[in-house]
Amino acid sequence: MRALVFREFRGPLAVETVPDPSPTPDGVVVQVERTGICRSDWHAWQGHDPSVRLPHVSGHELAGVIVAVGSEIATLAIGDRVTVPFVSGCGACPPCRLHEPQVCDAQFQPGFTHFGAFAELVALEYADRNVVRLPEDFDSARAASLGCRFVTSYRALVELAHLTAGETIAIFGAGGVGLSALLIARALGARTAVVDIDRSKLDLAASLGADLVVHSTPAHDPVTELVDRTDGGVHVSLDALGSGLTLRQSLLSLRKRGRHVQVGLLVGEGSSAELPVDRIVAYELSLFGSHGIAARAYPDVFRLIREQKIPLERLTTATVGLDRIPDVLGRMAVYSGLGITLVDPTLTV
């Protein structure tokens, strides 16, 4: 099969012919129809994820058709159209026994712990417990746009922050995660504010219904504007970017007893970002991390999308072949690009 391979961190990315995968006893092999390009893939390529071993194939936001099943598979079959959370739980460790597979002690992550979906085929393990059949009204492009981005935002806002109608949320970063959070917040009936340094991303957020867009610059403090225009601060903040600055701004934009969810990854020296602990204590703020989602939540995700008519297709701004992935990943070093770019492995351009 064809796959996009890197053999050193930060090194060349090249489409190569590699052996087709075979399913493990508890696994399946999926023919990839679409997969998303996520900044987490850029982190893997840069060597920021210790679970990645070289040589490697990234890609974790996939949708496709099962073409092979392992000997222990009981609930899935060849021909099933499927997707999968980017973290699959083993089912046996303490977190899994508590029904929290997204923090499994022995997690399987396509594109990180194992070869991923920047390929024509991808092998998935722990499949019976984690692989999700797609509804008939979800084609592969819509399913791949769920990513880790939409479903991670769903968990952040619905399962962790418990965002409710009438509350206000500030979303820092208008990339795929931030725009997904915007659509989910609107579907929940919340008021939305989106902060970014890129006016084109803010324009897209506004076109998707953001109530307030805030252009953050060195000369313009978004916290002051958010607090002034939300009667003392927002109820929920979400850092979809991942930097010490946006984390701090997110926390300072909260009103008393507000809730913050961290989705964007902080790496290197930035992973030990300075927090305004005095504000956290005085305002009794709550902080959450959001690391993927459990497969059991997908029916609720599908239901929300269907009932609220969430326009997932508007998140996708480009579809490319395997050969174009290096260009897209390279631009992610500076957070460029609008919306979500999908990969169709059958495309040659």
DRENLUM-112899 format. One line per 2 residues: their letters; for each residue x, y, z of N, C-alpha, C. Coordinates in steps of 0.001 Angstrom, whole numbers. Each point is the difference from the previous one (the first is absolute). Example, Ala and Ser with C-alpha at 12.3 -4.5 7.8 and 13.67 -1.06 7.14 Angstrom:
2
AS = 13190,-5690,7800,-890,1190,0,900,1200,0  -350,1050,-720,820,1190,60,-770,1090,730
END
This chain:
349
MR = 847,-1196,0,-847,1196,0,883,1248,0  -593,1148,-383,690,1275,72,-260,638,1355
AL = 1052,589,563,-120,661,1297,1014,1130,63  -307,1023,787,922,1114,203,870,-312,1214
VF = 1304,-135,-208,918,-491,1028,1018,1083,345  318,130,1302,1199,747,374,903,-912,814
RE = 1310,136,-244,988,-881,606,885,706,1015  -190,1294,153,654,759,1055,-898,1165,372
FR = 41,393,1256,-824,1107,447,447,1286,-683  -974,742,-496,209,1240,-757,655,-275,-1359
GP = 114,-1274,-349,650,-364,-1249,-972,-63,-1160  462,-494,-1142,-834,-50,-1200,-1240,-868,199
LA = -1083,415,-640,-1240,-766,-62,-153,-472,-1443  -116,-1305,-212,-27,-523,-1367,-1033,-1111,-125
VE = -715,-10,-1110,-930,-1090,-275,813,-1205,-462  -170,-1109,705,726,-1229,-300,-980,-1157,-148
TV = 474,-1074,-620,-754,-1251,-17,474,-850,1171  -922,-340,903,320,-776,1195,-925,-1210,37
PD = 337,-1029,790,-852,-1191,47,-1414,317,495  -979,-686,-563,-1371,126,496,-61,-532,1434
PS = -778,658,871,-127,-508,1369,-932,-1199,62  189,-816,1020,-899,-1117,307,-643,256,1360
PT = -1219,-470,204,-646,252,1297,588,-858,1104  119,557,1192,286,-789,1189,-1257,-781,358
PD = 81,-987,907,-1216,-751,342,-1165,886,437  287,1100,728,-1091,872,454,-118,1256,-861
GV = 533,-53,-1228,41,1188,-833,-684,-159,-1343  -38,1110,-734,-529,21,-1362,948,820,-861
VV = -119,-160,-1297,697,847,-960,-1060,791,-762  228,1312,-102,-946,900,-643,628,587,-1263
QV = -745,-35,-1093,394,740,-1198,-383,1452,215  998,874,15,-218,1402,341,-655,718,-1187
ER = -1147,619,260,-662,805,-1030,265,1487,203  43,428,1250,365,1376,331,699,-2,1356
TG = 919,927,164,596,229,1311,364,1471,99  -54,542,1208,313,1406,195,1478,222,270
IC = 453,1226,-287,1366,402,353,-122,938,1196  577,-408,1119,-173,677,1287,1354,490,502
RS = -19,1046,816,1279,488,531,669,-1041,909  -787,-921,544,614,-1098,757,904,-843,-890
DW = -337,-110,-1285,873,-701,-949,1316,758,-173  -89,1324,4,1220,817,-66,850,-241,1249
HA = -640,-59,1170,752,-282,1234,708,-1346,-89  -676,-1018,-544,631,-1321,-142,1226,75,-890
WQ = -127,699,-1114,1114,153,-940,1157,758,635  -303,966,856,1035,794,649,695,-733,1151
GH = -520,-1149,406,610,-752,1092,-490,395,1373  -1168,650,59,-534,462,1285,-745,-1079,760
DP = -301,-1116,-655,-767,-1078,633,933,-1181,255  240,-347,1267,956,-1075,296,-472,-1381,-432
SV = -1281,-144,-346,-483,-1322,-411,337,-322,-1445  433,981,-788,282,-209,-1420,1363,-650,-176
RL = 37,-1076,-768,1243,-705,-306,246,57,-1513  1268,142,-362,365,138,-1405,325,-1353,-633
PH = -239,-152,-1311,-726,913,-893,-1473,29,356  -696,1031,-493,-1371,183,471,-913,517,-1097
VS = -1286,-354,141,-1087,515,-844,-1016,649,929  -248,1289,-170,-958,714,840,-1408,-130,-564
GH = -939,734,612,-1383,18,-453,-923,-739,946  -961,728,604,-861,-621,1007,-1466,378,-129
EL = -354,847,-965,-1384,458,-139,-638,-688,-1209  -320,-1259,136,-279,-823,-1176,-1444,-461,-97
AG = -375,-301,-1219,-1257,-673,-288,227,-888,-1213  -637,-1167,-3,191,-915,-1110,-809,-1260,152
VI = 430,-1050,-690,-741,-1257,-76,893,-1139,483  -539,-855,866,756,-1152,487,206,-1005,-1136
VA = 1269,-399,-189,321,-966,-1054,589,-1295,551  298,-49,1307,499,-1230,619,-289,69,1496
VG = -279,-1159,603,-298,-54,1433,827,-1087,657  337,212,1275,751,-973,763,-863,-1146,499
SE = 655,-1062,470,-704,-1231,393,-907,187,1209  255,1029,828,-803,198,1212,-1109,1033,-171
IA = -136,576,-1178,-991,1055,-219,-1405,-596,-4  -902,617,801,-1349,-530,145,-1083,963,-476
TL = 286,1297,-20,-1065,977,-258,165,762,-1308  1095,-222,-718,282,728,-1229,176,-987,-1147
AI = -178,504,-1227,83,-890,-1155,598,731,-1188  558,-775,-915,496,564,-1261,-1151,738,-691
GD = 304,1198,-476,-1012,817,-660,-612,1068,881  203,-90,1319,-522,1041,897,714,1316,-268
RV = -766,1085,-60,562,1354,-101,215,518,1410  1227,455,288,344,252,1400,884,1236,156
TV = 62,449,1251,1012,934,464,469,-501,1358  884,766,651,532,-455,1284,512,1208,775
PF = -181,25,1333,644,1059,792,1511,-88,-155  697,1140,181,1450,-65,-185,675,-735,1142
VS = -690,-211,1122,493,-856,1078,-959,-1174,140  525,-1216,-131,-790,-1211,219,475,-662,1282
GC = -960,-324,872,334,-592,1287,71,-1511,-57  863,-564,864,230,-1447,14,-1169,-780,592
GA = -784,658,862,-1135,-650,636,316,-692,1303  1293,-93,375,371,-774,1181,638,820,1111
CP = 589,1146,-311,718,789,1005,-987,750,898  463,578,1129,-920,711,904,-823,1095,-663
PC = 582,913,-822,-865,1002,-648,-1066,-630,-890  367,-1024,-761,-991,-648,-868,-1111,-651,807
RL = 359,-591,1144,-1032,-612,829,-933,1050,593  467,1245,57,-848,1111,441,-690,678,-1182
HE = 83,-632,-1181,-650,488,-1222,584,1321,-474  1319,162,150,703,1187,-479,1163,-416,-904
PQ = -288,-613,-1148,1069,-530,-848,890,1076,-607  -448,1258,-39,823,1060,-592,1250,288,828
VC = 57,-530,1237,1215,111,816,504,-1397,378  -199,-957,-889,439,-1385,199,1494,-60,308
DA = 382,-941,851,1410,-189,346,786,-687,-1120  -684,-694,-895,678,-723,-1087,-665,371,-1322
QF = -211,1281,-210,-808,460,-1126,650,-257,-1355  -875,-246,-966,384,-121,-1403,-389,1301,-693
QP = 976,638,-660,-251,1243,-719,534,-123,-1423  -882,-146,-991,505,10,-1379,656,1338,-290
GF = 1173,-61,-602,724,1234,-298,940,443,1098  -10,-693,1141,894,346,1104,668,-1267,542
TH = -724,-830,711,611,-1238,502,225,-1016,-1114  -753,126,-1083,91,-917,-1135,-133,787,-1301
FG = 294,-674,-1118,-192,639,-1303,-1438,496,-123  -141,1155,-655,-1296,636,-100,-593,-3,-1393
AF = -865,987,-243,-901,-11,-1150,447,865,-1162  1243,530,13,525,650,-1204,478,-1111,-933
AE = -952,-825,-407,306,-1220,-746,-1285,-499,-642  152,-991,-850,-1184,-596,-628,-725,-949,945
LV = 757,-602,939,-571,-929,963,543,327,1386  -801,-285,1043,469,193,1364,-546,-1131,871
AL = 851,-528,868,-402,-1047,934,-396,631,1328  -1122,-433,553,-506,510,1277,-118,-1144,987
EY = 491,215,1212,-79,-1019,1043,-1119,339,993  -273,-961,934,-1099,157,970,-1295,367,-720
AD = -236,-590,-1156,-1011,525,-918,-1428,-169,514  -343,-1157,550,-1378,-205,446,-451,1063,994
RN = 926,460,841,-361,954,1053,27,1453,-466  628,271,-1156,282,1387,-343,-421,444,-1397
VV = 41,-887,-968,-358,389,-1367,-1500,268,-68  -358,1100,-664,-1379,492,-23,-570,-138,-1407
RL = -1136,-680,-128,-694,-41,-1291,-607,1363,-309  46,379,-1269,-530,1287,-411,-1474,-109,-372
PE = -793,1004,374,-1384,43,-482,-25,135,-1521  -1100,-389,-600,-103,48,-1461,129,1416,-535
DF = -423,990,790,39,1383,-489,1338,684,240  1004,-752,444,1341,550,202,946,-581,-1030
DS = 325,792,-1032,997,-478,-940,1387,129,630  1010,-499,-687,1340,-57,579,580,1386,261
AR = -335,965,-856,523,1347,196,-559,614,1286  -1299,-129,221,-593,533,1236,561,-729,1219
AA = 149,-1319,-118,498,-779,1137,1437,379,337  846,178,-1018,1391,368,264,101,1401,580
SL = -944,888,-343,50,1350,558,-329,21,1479  -591,-1105,517,-163,-110,1452,1356,-53,682
GC = 941,-582,-704,1394,25,345,307,-698,1299  1007,668,597,-17,79,1444,-564,1356,373
RF = -111,911,-976,-305,1393,334,-1440,207,452  -966,-423,-802,-1394,232,381,-352,-807,1244
VT = 369,-1278,23,-386,-832,1142,748,403,1266  1253,443,-125,715,491,1176,-656,1269,523
SY = -432,878,-901,-715,1204,417,-1334,-354,645  -670,-1019,-536,-1265,-452,597,226,-439,1445
RA = 1019,-828,209,263,-441,1372,347,1193,880  806,925,-522,415,1155,785,-1188,818,468
LV = -935,264,-902,-1101,901,327,-1180,-701,663  -318,-1215,-459,-1189,-690,482,288,-841,1232
EL = 1060,-806,-39,248,-959,1064,863,558,1133  818,1007,-289,887,546,1030,-473,1360,501
AH = -136,984,-878,-409,1339,425,-1494,107,254  -783,-915,-535,-1465,26,156,-572,1360,-411
LT = 417,461,-1167,-494,1263,-540,-1502,-101,-244  -738,1034,418,-1450,-24,-130,-497,1219,-770
AG = -1234,-79,-451,-631,1095,-734,9,1263,851  324,1117,-632,18,1283,686,1348,374,571
ET = 900,-958,156,1345,314,470,834,542,-1156  1140,601,361,917,536,-995,1319,-751,63
IA = 532,-341,-1176,1287,-681,-91,954,833,-828  1256,72,442,1075,607,-778,875,-1119,-537
IF = 189,-2,-1314,789,-1023,-682,1257,668,-531  1157,-432,496,1279,567,-425,598,-902,-1076
GA = 39,524,-1221,514,-752,-1140,-1122,-433,-922  29,459,-1244,-1063,-296,-964,464,-976,-1063
GG = 747,-1011,424,333,-1113,-883,-1109,-1041,37  337,-1248,-337,-1013,-1055,-52,-676,-248,1330
VG = 767,-32,1102,-586,-212,1322,-889,1176,376  511,1206,-178,-753,1175,394,-1287,160,-778
LS = 42,-223,-1317,-1210,117,-805,-993,-1107,338  494,-1194,299,-884,-1078,443,-684,388,1305
AL = 781,552,930,-579,429,1281,-1052,1086,-216  251,885,-943,-973,1045,-322,-1322,-615,-453
LI = 43,-953,-917,-1222,-620,-492,-732,-751,1110  746,-679,855,-617,-746,1099,-637,964,1000
AR = 710,1068,361,-527,968,954,-1281,638,-519  -16,341,-1279,-1221,576,-589,-1144,-1001,46
AL = 294,-1259,-280,-1041,-1026,44,-550,-179,1412  818,261,1012,-434,-112,1392,-749,1241,485
GA = -25,1050,-823,-698,1219,385,841,989,775  1335,-173,-37,892,918,709,356,1192,-879
RT = 413,1098,647,558,1141,-716,1485,-258,-200  532,447,-1133,1347,-404,-382,873,1203,-312
AV = 1237,-48,503,1037,976,-343,1220,-776,-467  567,400,-1136,1156,-684,-563,1154,986,-100
VD = 1172,-428,474,1193,848,36,1070,-608,-888  628,819,-837,1097,-485,-830,838,1192,-438
ID = 1225,-290,-480,869,1062,-523,-158,165,-1501  -743,-926,-647,-136,-37,-1452,-1400,483,-375
RS = -81,1107,-708,-1305,557,-356,-789,-928,-924  682,-726,-878,-725,-887,-907,-686,-1124,773
KL = 638,-499,1050,-627,-1026,834,-1187,583,765  139,1233,446,-1117,652,692,-1164,243,-952
DL = 300,320,-1250,-1063,175,-988,-770,-1307,-190  728,-1116,-51,-661,-1292,-137,-849,-294,1232
AA = 536,296,1197,-769,-207,1227,-1276,838,-13  110,1244,-454,-1182,858,-72,-1026,-560,-969
SL = 474,-548,-1121,-928,-565,-979,-690,-1244,529  614,-662,986,-596,-1180,628,-885,363,1189
GA = -137,1303,278,-966,429,1013,559,468,1316  1308,232,103,549,504,1267,-669,1319,361
DL = -399,135,1258,-641,1237,455,1002,1144,120  1234,-342,304,1048,1001,177,1306,-582,-501
VV = 735,744,-805,1350,-393,-383,961,1065,501  1111,-445,544,967,899,629,1352,-208,-661
HS = 526,1058,-603,1306,-60,-638,1064,292,1053  763,-1011,356,1035,143,1023,1304,449,-649
TP = 548,1098,494,1282,523,-479,812,434,1209  1304,233,-181,789,510,1133,-552,1307,570
AH = -691,764,-843,-536,1283,458,-1432,-100,511  -619,-1171,-187,-1403,-140,412,-149,-1230,883
DP = -336,208,1255,-158,-1083,965,-1395,-596,-135  -121,-1255,-448,-1338,-584,-157,-715,-197,1324
VT = 751,-163,1083,-638,-222,1305,-844,1199,388  543,1186,-143,-741,1212,371,-1296,98,-787
EL = 65,-232,-1315,-1209,78,-812,-1008,-1073,399  467,-1211,237,-921,-1072,377,-699,299,1326
VD = 756,434,992,-588,287,1306,-977,1166,-99  381,1036,-753,-874,1165,-140,-1296,-330,-729
RT = 64,-885,-971,-1168,-254,-844,-826,-1207,442  405,-634,1116,-758,-1146,514,-411,201,1453
DG = -70,1270,422,-476,314,1349,813,-708,1077  1327,102,-131,861,-519,1062,739,-1272,-325
GV = -152,-495,-1202,732,-1208,-381,-907,-1095,-517  611,-966,-685,-757,-1095,-611,-185,-1133,999
HV = -987,-848,-276,-247,-1153,869,990,-1135,-273  362,-146,-1276,891,-1094,-419,1044,568,-953
SL = 1238,-441,143,1045,327,-973,621,-1292,-500  442,43,-1249,642,-1161,-611,1220,478,-764
DA = 1167,-550,362,1221,294,-754,165,-1082,-1050  -364,344,-1237,108,-939,-1105,1330,107,-719
LG = 815,986,382,1283,227,-663,1118,-772,697  221,335,1268,1045,-667,756,1261,812,114
SG = -35,1035,853,1205,778,303,-154,543,1409  1132,363,607,-69,579,1329,-830,1265,15
LT = 108,795,-1079,-745,1253,-66,-1498,-248,-99  -426,-884,-922,-1442,-208,-167,-602,-721,1205
LR = 757,-862,651,-480,-636,1221,-249,1051,1074  951,904,192,-154,1034,1019,-1165,939,-354
QS = -83,402,-1268,-1094,879,-405,-1350,-681,198  -70,-1289,-294,-1246,-739,186,-443,48,1459
LL = 937,-248,897,-333,-13,1420,-412,1388,487  698,1032,-454,-300,1354,457,-1297,545,-590
SL = -502,-630,-1055,-1260,459,-591,-1221,-568,718  203,-917,931,-1115,-654,692,-586,882,1095
RK = -1300,-111,195,-646,607,1154,203,-925,1203  -440,439,1157,153,-827,1198,-737,-1321,-166
RG = 662,-1073,441,-474,-1373,-77,-128,-483,-1451  770,628,-870,28,-423,-1392,762,-1295,-187
RH = -142,-582,-1206,633,-1291,-319,869,145,-1240  1204,-489,96,923,22,-1137,308,-1418,-443
VQ = 43,-215,-1336,410,-1293,-549,1194,214,-913  1052,-785,222,1210,75,-803,-2,-1139,-1003
VG = -36,352,-1284,72,-987,-1066,1313,131,-763  414,1242,-318,1251,207,-707,1194,-496,798
LL = 942,-652,-699,1179,-563,652,1065,1062,224  572,10,1180,1159,832,309,1209,-923,46
VG = 1036,330,-749,1142,-901,-103,1282,722,384  1045,-796,236,1307,563,322,-48,825,1278
EG = 693,1134,-12,17,869,1167,-1385,543,313  -835,133,-1021,-1341,517,201,-913,-934,767
SS = 389,-1273,134,-858,-949,708,-74,295,1484  894,832,505,-34,419,1409,-397,1467,90
AE = -1109,325,-634,-446,1389,-64,-343,534,1387  293,1275,206,-330,650,1261,-1500,264,52
LP = -642,-400,1091,-1435,176,165,-294,1087,1035  -1094,749,-172,-396,1004,984,-698,-663,1191
VD = 777,-662,836,-573,-807,1071,-807,855,968  424,1246,216,-764,857,899,-1416,203,-519
RI = -136,201,-1320,-1331,152,-585,-780,-1316,62  669,-1108,-275,-665,-1299,35,-614,-245,1378
VA = 745,330,1051,-488,-209,1364,-1094,1005,348  267,1284,-229,-943,1042,406,-1330,-109,-742
YE = 44,-410,-1270,-1223,-103,-800,-597,-1410,28  650,-924,689,-440,-1395,46,-217,-555,-1411
LS = 1021,164,-827,-83,-473,-1375,237,-1511,-74  -616,-638,-983,199,-1422,-249,791,-172,-1293
LF = 979,-911,11,837,-262,-1164,-122,-1461,-398  -178,-239,-1291,-102,-1354,-522,957,-167,-1178
GS = 497,-1211,-164,672,-382,-1232,-922,-913,-785  34,110,-1332,-856,-845,-836,878,-777,-968
HG = 10,-1319,147,875,-869,-789,-853,-1011,-746  -597,435,-1100,-780,-932,-801,-1373,-267,586
IA = -588,-1105,-386,-1372,-332,366,-163,-1508,-60  -940,-526,767,-289,-1432,-24,-954,-329,-1145
AR = 118,-1194,-543,-858,-415,-1105,-1468,33,384  -310,-210,1274,-1401,-34,427,-715,1334,-217
AY = 762,1103,-138,-609,1316,-163,-412,301,-1435  464,-786,-964,-258,332,-1404,-1493,56,-349
PD = -854,-899,502,-1426,154,-313,-558,1353,422  444,524,1142,-452,1317,432,548,1098,-915
VF = 1244,-170,-464,578,965,-941,-800,6,-1300  -260,-1186,-546,-780,-85,-1238,-1377,628,188
RL = -611,-242,1167,-1345,521,262,10,1526,44  984,587,682,80,1463,78,178,600,-1392
IR = 892,-577,-784,252,506,-1355,-1275,-60,-829  -703,-1119,95,-1201,-189,-810,-1130,919,474
EQ = -261,29,1309,-1142,760,513,213,1501,-129  1242,466,173,274,1428,-68,476,440,-1377
KI = 25,-965,-920,406,302,-1385,1344,738,-43  975,-532,740,1327,609,43,677,-170,-1365
PL = 452,1070,-619,565,-73,-1358,1461,-447,-2  225,-1282,270,1371,-527,46,772,289,-1281
ER = -694,-46,-1133,679,162,-1275,680,1363,-117  -448,983,762,600,1324,-86,1356,70,697
LT = 312,-1006,814,1308,-32,648,1101,-413,-976  -360,-754,-1037,989,-496,-954,227,1034,-1091
TA = 1249,440,-128,332,1034,-980,854,-521,-1148  506,-1241,117,820,-560,-1086,69,-1510,151
TV = 159,-693,-1139,249,-1440,-22,1191,-248,-917  995,-742,510,1242,-205,-739,353,-1479,-14
GL = 989,-361,-817,533,-1354,-5,1165,-143,970  518,-1216,119,1112,-265,918,1206,886,-298
DR = 256,267,-1271,1190,755,-384,-31,1453,467  -1190,507,306,-125,1395,414,74,185,1507
IP = -12,-1091,766,19,121,1463,1228,754,501  1206,-227,-537,1154,747,522,-177,1510,-71
DV = -614,501,-1061,-228,1439,-112,-908,496,1115  -1079,-756,260,-964,410,1024,632,-67,1385
LG = 714,-1080,295,646,-127,1308,1043,1091,210  752,324,-1040,1022,1029,132,-576,1333,410
RM = -1184,345,-521,-619,1276,344,-527,30,1429  -189,-1177,597,-537,-41,1355,989,489,1045
AV = 1269,113,-368,986,534,939,-339,1426,415  -706,707,-864,-361,1398,305,-1516,159,40
YS = -719,-1102,265,-1455,19,187,-740,548,-1219  543,-170,-1189,-680,520,-1188,-1012,-1019,-504
GL = -860,450,-886,-1017,-857,-580,-1355,235,628  -1041,-79,-821,-1367,208,447,-730,-1324,124
GI = -761,-154,1076,-852,-1165,141,767,-1305,24  -616,-1034,-550,539,-1360,17,367,-431,-1420
TL = 1203,-559,-160,415,-608,-1263,-112,-1516,127  -711,-611,-936,-149,-1452,-32,909,-602,-1058
VD = 315,-1277,195,811,-760,-949,-853,-1097,-616  35,-87,-1317,-577,-1106,-745,1170,-775,-597
PT = 306,-1211,516,1184,-718,-484,-52,-376,-1470  -1167,60,-618,-71,-340,-1414,403,1144,-906
LT = 84,1217,545,395,1143,-808,1506,-28,-252  410,440,-1148,1422,32,-348,556,1411,-5
V = -826,990,370,474,1390,70,-427,582,1338
END
